[in-house]
Amino acid sequence: MSNVTMTKKISQPVEHRSGMYAMQPSDAGTFPCIRMEASYLVETAAALPFFAACIAVMLFFFQVLSIQQEVGNALLVSARELSVLLCEEEVTDAGGYAAAKGLFIKNLPKDSAAEYFVRGGRIGISLAGSDLSGEYIVLRADYGIRIPAGFFGRRDIPVTQRIKCRKWAGRTGISAVEDIVYLTPSGDVYHRKKTCSYLTPVVHSVNGTNIAQARNADGGKYYPCSTCIKRKHPNNGAVYITKYGDRYHSRRDCRKIKHTILAVRISEAAGKRACSKCGRE
């Protein structure tokens, strides 16, 4: 066996434009070795704080929206309660503002984010810009939301929210309720009571062969319904009648039995006659 003399070649680094160094192979049977600079680590270290700051800003933005929603709901409920209070009692301007402030504090949730992020807490929300005069109540809330870190020299964000509610004018009198009558779209009679048996009749079933002998509450006969009875004389099956009606039906759910009831003022029922049962009560 002959001796083979191996000559060791030293690889030299070759710089590329990308900033990486590639070691030239010593022979065709080995792969090049690539050495990278620490630029990625530096870029990551610089971008991570910026990314964390963006996440913090987004979370703070959602917190601001949550505070505005809680304050808005408290203003709405307080305005409704205050509208009834100012209608029932004579309250001075100072008393009205004090009542508005008390109702607002009561209606703001105890665990509200405003307690922690609003400057001065819930007490720091001012309603001094509210207007309780006239027929409308305008509640205005002014407050500042604290910024975790100073931004262009500012330490808080000024926020103003308003709610407008009409003062309660009282409920409708009894006389107005008595003016309401009830009728059906195709009927020519109006009723004083919605529970009148003519409007909500009780349906009974009888044998069709006995319908000629049946009588209603007024002693009248029953005649075939023009909607659901197709034959003049019924068969031996059941037919349906009501106590105060004068028609018999082949279907319990006939539209002549079940009515659509409308509530209107008596002035709108002009030309219709009063119900013989409830119209004079």
Secondary structure as the mmCIF struct_conf table of DSSP 4:
data_model
#
loop_
_struct_conf.conf_type_id
_struct_conf.id
_struct_conf.beg_label_comp_id
_struct_conf.beg_label_asym_id
_struct_conf.beg_label_seq_id
_struct_conf.end_label_comp_id
_struct_conf.end_label_asym_id
_struct_conf.end_label_seq_id
HELX_LH_PP_P HELX_LH_PP_P1 LYS A 8 SER A 11
STRN STRN1 PRO A 13 GLU A 15
TURN_TY1_P TURN_TY1_P1 ARG A 17 SER A 18
BEND BEND1 GLY A 19 GLY A 19
STRN STRN2 TYR A 21 MET A 23
HELX_LH_PP_P HELX_LH_PP_P2 GLN A 24 PRO A 25
BEND BEND2 SER A 26 ASP A 27
TURN_TY1_P TURN_TY1_P2 ALA A 28 GLY A 29
BEND BEND3 THR A 30 THR A 30
STRN STRN3 CYS A 33 ARG A 35
BEND BEND4 ALA A 38 ALA A 38
HELX_RH_AL_P HELX_RH_AL_P1 SER A 39 GLU A 88
BEND BEND5 GLU A 89 GLU A 89
HELX_RH_AL_P HELX_RH_AL_P2 ASP A 93 ASN A 107
BEND BEND6 LEU A 108 LEU A 108
TURN_TY1_P TURN_TY1_P3 LYS A 110 ASP A 111
TURN_TY1_P TURN_TY1_P4 ALA A 113 ALA A 113
HELX_RH_AL_P HELX_RH_AL_P3 ALA A 114 PHE A 117
STRN STRN4 VAL A 118 VAL A 118
TURN_TY1_P TURN_TY1_P5 ARG A 119 GLY A 120
HELX_RH_3T_P HELX_RH_3T_P1 GLY A 121 GLY A 124
STRN STRN5 SER A 126 SER A 126
TURN_TY1_P TURN_TY1_P6 ALA A 128 GLY A 129
STRN STRN6 ASP A 131 ASP A 131
TURN_TY1_P TURN_TY1_P7 GLY A 134 GLU A 135
STRN STRN7 TYR A 136 PHE A 151
TURN_TY1_P TURN_TY1_P8 PHE A 152 GLY A 153
STRN STRN8 ARG A 154 ARG A 166
HELX_LH_PP_P HELX_LH_PP_P3 LYS A 167 TRP A 168
HELX_LH_PP_P HELX_LH_PP_P4 ARG A 171 GLY A 173
HELX_RH_AL_P HELX_RH_AL_P4 ILE A 174 GLU A 178
TURN_TY1_P TURN_TY1_P9 ASP A 179 ASP A 179
STRN STRN9 ILE A 180 LEU A 183
TURN_TY1_P TURN_TY1_P10 PRO A 185 SER A 186
BEND BEND7 ASP A 188 ASP A 188
STRN STRN10 VAL A 189 TYR A 190
STRN STRN11 HIS A 191 HIS A 191
BEND BEND8 ARG A 192 ARG A 192
TURN_TY1_P TURN_TY1_P11 LYS A 194 THR A 195
TURN_TY1_P TURN_TY1_P12 SER A 197 LEU A 199
BEND BEND9 THR A 200 THR A 200
HELX_LH_PP_P HELX_LH_PP_P5 PRO A 201 VAL A 202
STRN STRN12 VAL A 203 ASN A 207
HELX_RH_3T_P HELX_RH_3T_P2 GLY A 208 ASN A 210
TURN_TY1_P TURN_TY1_P13 ILE A 211 GLN A 213
TURN_TY1_P TURN_TY1_P14 ALA A 217 ASP A 218
BEND BEND10 GLY A 219 GLY A 219
HELX_LH_PP_P HELX_LH_PP_P6 GLY A 220 TYR A 222
STRN STRN13 TYR A 223 PRO A 224
TURN_TY1_P TURN_TY1_P15 SER A 226 CYS A 228
BEND BEND11 ARG A 231 HIS A 233
BEND BEND12 ASN A 236 GLY A 237
STRN STRN14 ALA A 238 THR A 242
BEND BEND13 LYS A 243 TYR A 244
BEND BEND14 ASP A 246 ASP A 246
STRN STRN15 ARG A 247 TYR A 248
STRN STRN16 HIS A 249 HIS A 249
BEND BEND15 SER A 250 SER A 250
TURN_TY1_P TURN_TY1_P16 ARG A 252 ASP A 253
TURN_TY1_P TURN_TY1_P17 ARG A 255 ILE A 257
BEND BEND16 LYS A 258 LYS A 258
STRN STRN17 LEU A 262 ARG A 265
HELX_RH_3T_P HELX_RH_3T_P3 ILE A 266 ALA A 269
TURN_TY1_P TURN_TY1_P18 ALA A 270 GLY A 271
STRN STRN18 ARG A 273 ALA A 274
HELX_LH_PP_P HELX_LH_PP_P7 CYS A 275 CYS A 275
TURN_TY1_P TURN_TY1_P19 SER A 276 ARG A 280
#
